[in-house]
């Protein structure tokens, strides 16, 4: 089970059985396209029919669209293997976003979407410094290089080719 905080003070729990709202007097099972408890009369549904949310999610996720590229990591000790950049989303404006797998969207699911135009909902994560006990490539300033930040994918949707 995975909990997502979508609208404080409510916590939504996703499972094979559907979505449950907690943080209320008692959890209420809901299904996509239904009105959340406490929102009766607002006309709001969760998720919205177009799959989006009307406000920025409380979990800090962002949405990106583009072409997903997969580059397998080499099995040898190298700069590419250390950096760990397997999945890159190429945006129409030329920007790139490094993506990472999650429990919700697995490595295999991302690999299967390689070469396709997709929309992802992901949670950005900062670059991570190396563990002091591991060997790491050294940057021009003489300090060990951080692994690049990535956006951990929580939703993956295939879009029609442009």
C-alpha positions in Angstrom: 0.0 0.0 0.0 1.2 3.5 -0.8 0.0 6.7 0.9 -0.2 9.9 -1.0 -0.9 13.2 0.7 -3.1 15.1 -1.8 -5.2 17.6 0.1 -4.4 18.2 3.8 -5.6 16.9 6.2 -6.6 14.0 4.1 -4.3 11.1 3.2 -5.1 8.9 0.3 -4.1 5.3 0.3 -3.8 3.5 -3.0 -4.1 -0.2 -3.2 -5.4 -2.9 -5.5 -8.9 -2.4 -3.9 -9.0 1.3 -4.9 -8.4 4.6 -3.0 -9.2 5.1 0.6 -9.4 8.5 2.3 -8.0 8.6 5.9 -7.7 11.5 8.3 -11.5 11.7 8.5 -13.7 10.3 11.2 -13.7 7.0 9.2 -12.0 6.0 6.0 -14.2 6.2 3.0 -13.5 4.1 -0.1 -13.6 6.1 -3.3 -13.0 5.4 -6.9 -11.6 7.7 -9.6 -14.2 10.2 -10.8 -16.1 10.4 -7.4 -16.4 13.3 -5.2 -14.0 13.4 -2.2 -15.5 13.4 1.3 -16.0 16.9 2.5 -16.1 18.3 -1.1 -19.8 17.6 -1.7 -21.3 20.4 -3.6 -17.9 21.7 -4.8 -18.2 19.8 -8.1 -14.6 18.6 -7.7 -13.8 15.0 -8.4 -10.6 13.1 -7.6 -8.8 12.7 -9.8 -10.3 15.2 -12.2 -11.8 13.6 -15.4 -8.8 14.8 -17.4 -6.4 13.1 -14.9 -5.0 16.4 -13.6 -5.4 18.1 -10.3 -6.6 21.7 -10.0 -3.8 22.7 -7.5 -0.2 21.7 -7.1 -0.2 18.4 -5.2 0.9 18.5 -1.6 3.5 15.8 -2.3 5.5 18.2 -4.4 5.1 16.3 -7.7 5.4 18.0 -11.1 4.2 17.0 -14.5 6.4 16.7 -17.7 5.7 15.7 -21.3 8.2 14.5 -23.8 10.0 11.6 -25.4 11.4 9.0 -23.1 14.9 7.8 -23.8 16.5 4.8 -22.2 20.2 4.3 -22.1 21.3 1.1 -20.4 24.0 1.6 -17.8 27.4 0.0 -18.6 28.3 -3.0 -16.4 31.8 -1.6 -15.9 33.0 1.0 -13.4 32.7 4.2 -15.4 31.4 7.8 -15.1 28.1 6.8 -16.8 27.6 3.9 -14.3 28.3 6.1 -11.4 26.0 8.9 -12.5 23.2 6.3 -13.0 21.3 8.2 -15.7 19.2 5.6 -17.5 16.0 7.4 -18.3 15.8 10.9 -19.8 12.7 12.8 -20.8 13.4 15.1 -23.8 10.9 18.0 -23.8 9.8 19.8 -27.0 11.7 22.9 -25.9 15.0 21.1 -25.8 15.1 20.7 -22.1 15.8 17.3 -20.5 14.6 15.7 -17.2 16.4 12.8 -15.6 13.8 10.3 -14.5 14.0 7.5 -11.9 11.8 4.5 -11.2 9.6 4.0 -8.1 7.3 1.4 -6.6 4.4 3.0 -8.5 6.2 3.0 -11.9 8.9 0.3 -12.1 12.1 0.3 -14.1 10.5 -2.2 -16.4 7.5 0.1 -17.1 9.9 3.0 -17.9 12.0 0.7 -20.1 8.8 -0.4 -22.0 7.9 3.2 -22.7 11.3 4.1 -24.2 11.1 5.9 -27.5 7.5 6.9 -26.9 5.9 10.3 -26.1 4.7 10.2 -22.5 3.4 12.4 -19.7 4.9 11.7 -16.3 4.0 12.9 -12.8 7.1 12.8 -10.7 8.6 14.0 -7.5 11.9 16.0 -8.0 14.9 14.9 -5.8 18.1 16.8 -5.3 21.5 15.6 -6.4 23.0 13.2 -3.9 26.6 13.3 -2.7 28.6 10.1 -2.7 28.9 8.0 0.4 32.3 8.8 2.0 33.2 5.1 1.8 32.8 4.8 -2.0 35.1 5.8 -4.8 33.6 8.6 -6.9 34.7 10.6 -10.0 36.4 13.8 -9.1 35.2 17.1 -10.5 37.3 20.1 -11.7 37.3 21.5 -8.2 38.9 18.4 -6.8 35.7 17.3 -4.9 33.8 14.1 -5.6 30.9 14.5 -8.0 27.4 14.3 -6.8 25.0 12.0 -8.6 22.5 14.1 -10.6 19.1 14.9 -9.2 16.2 13.0 -10.8 12.4 13.1 -10.9 11.0 9.9 -9.3 8.1 8.9 -11.5 4.8 8.2 -9.8 2.5 8.3 -12.9 3.3 7.3 -16.5 0.9 7.9 -19.4 1.6 7.2 -23.0 0.5 10.0 -25.4 -0.3 9.8 -29.1 2.8 10.4 -31.3 3.0 14.1 -32.4 
